Amino acid sequence: MKTRYLIYTSLFIAIAIVLAQVVKIIPIGTPGAVLLPLHIPILLCGFVCGKKYGLLAGIITPLVSFLITGMPMIFPIGLSMMFELGTYGFMAGFLYKNLKVNPYISLLVSMLVGRAIYGIAAAILFSFANFDFGLQMFIQAAFVVALPGIIIQLIIIVPLVKAIEKIEKRNNFSQVNA
């Protein structure tokens, strides 16, 4: 399972980076901030692979994306995202895999805790950049601008998790009987 989870984690990181590049072609102001393309694969990683791999994917993805594409700008945005996405991946895995919480509740709690951690990290990191990141800016960035991405996450993540689990169960069953 460890090898499988490492492969899945790598795949989720790659999907996140490619997805971030694909959404750039959408003719809206800041498609990444609106559609949150890095978030979906990281949440999926946490649900499918567990808290350790979700945390790892969440921390690594913004850094690898920056190294490959130059986006997100590593300081302060990328570092804030590392905290946020790491929290998403960890919480999704912890709640769903360890505590066996309902997947929709796990998703909602992961999203809220991740957003809170993002707000704290951004407030601290943006202050080092002499940029005031207050509550109004946090609400605007984390909930208003990101609302389409949040809705997309709420619609597609749990069905994708269920589909992946179904495929996993079928593959494991096939391997046992082979």
Phi, psi and omega in degrees: 000326182299316180296317179300315180294324176295319178294314178301316180299315177299319179295317179297321177297314180298317179299318180300315182293317178294316179301320178298324178286323181295317183292342178299335181282348179286127186281066172231162187309298180230082187300326179294318180289333181275315188262346175054055186294334179284335188290318186300307180297328180289316176299317177300318179301315178299314180297316187277317188257343179104177189296318182297314183287323176297316177299312180301311180298319180296324180283319186285323189303309179298325179293311179296319178301316178298316182295326181275317190245346185084001180229144355286154175308126192295324180235127000265350187295309182300317178296320176299319179292327178299319177293314182297308184291323175300319178294316177305306183298316180297308185296318179300314180293316182297311183291315186280313185276318184274311183268352178059039178282147176314138185298324179291319177295317178302317180296311181299313180296317179300316180295317181291315180294319178299318178296319179297316179296321176301314181299317179294311181298316181296318180300318180290309185292321179294329178295327176293335179266013181055042179234126182281116179245088183266185183300318181297318179294321178300310180300316180299311183287317189277336186233319184282301180297321185276002184305316177301318178295321178297316179297317178301315179300314182295330181279318192256338189293309183296315175300323177295319177300314181297320179294318179296317178298321178296316178296317178301313181298316180295318180293319178296320178295318180296321181293324180294319183274354184287000000 
